[in-house]
Amino acid sequence: MQIENQFQVAAPPETVFAFLLDINRVVGCMPGAELSEVVDPTTFKGKVKSKVGPITVPGSANATATMSVLEDGAASTVKLVTDFTVAGRVANFGRGVMEDVSRRLVGQMADCIKSNLEGAGAAPAPATAPATEVSAAEMPAASDPPPVQTRTQVQAKPVNALTLFFQVLWDRIRRLFGSR
């Protein structure tokens, strides 16, 4: 199954790209994520745990995620394409539920990335600005040090599957009855 998400960040593409190259910072922004292996400079393996109260949700998933950064005026758009397969009880959920959960998790990750990159006085880019892809040649090399941060690193909270489930359920009920 493939799911696509995107979000805007009020920061230049070079800054966003540099942040995304720092895998430890990205993992810190993914709810419930843990880095388990660095395969090479562009390939990483990790785990995401989800609990319902004291119980770990049964099942497993294998995913490959690709992020790209597009210039959007003075801001950036991050596109995330995830190919994944699921097994166990989690596989019983339909594609729609998986997309809703994915959207919520990416939203939490996006909020964390934005908190780390957007300055207090940063203004969002105009909605009419055309999006153009920033090539890798224009981005800092993976070996370049990340930009100096004067603020504390923000990290995502662990995934609470019970809360996430009820949020998705509530959104679906609202859509069913016309979002009253």
Secondary structure as UniProt FT lines:
FT   STRAND          2..9
FT   HELIX           13..21
FT   HELIX           23..29
FT   TURN            31..32
FT   STRAND          33..40
FT   TURN            41..42
FT   STRAND          43..48
FT   STRAND          50..52
FT   TURN            53..54
FT   STRAND          55..56
FT   STRAND          60..72
FT   TURN            73..74
FT   STRAND          75..87
FT   HELIX           88..92
FT   HELIX           95..117
FT   TURN            120..121
FT   TURN            127..128
FT   STRAND          131..133
FT   HELIX           136..138
FT   TURN            142..143
FT   STRAND          159..160
FT   HELIX           161..176
FT   TURN            177..178
//
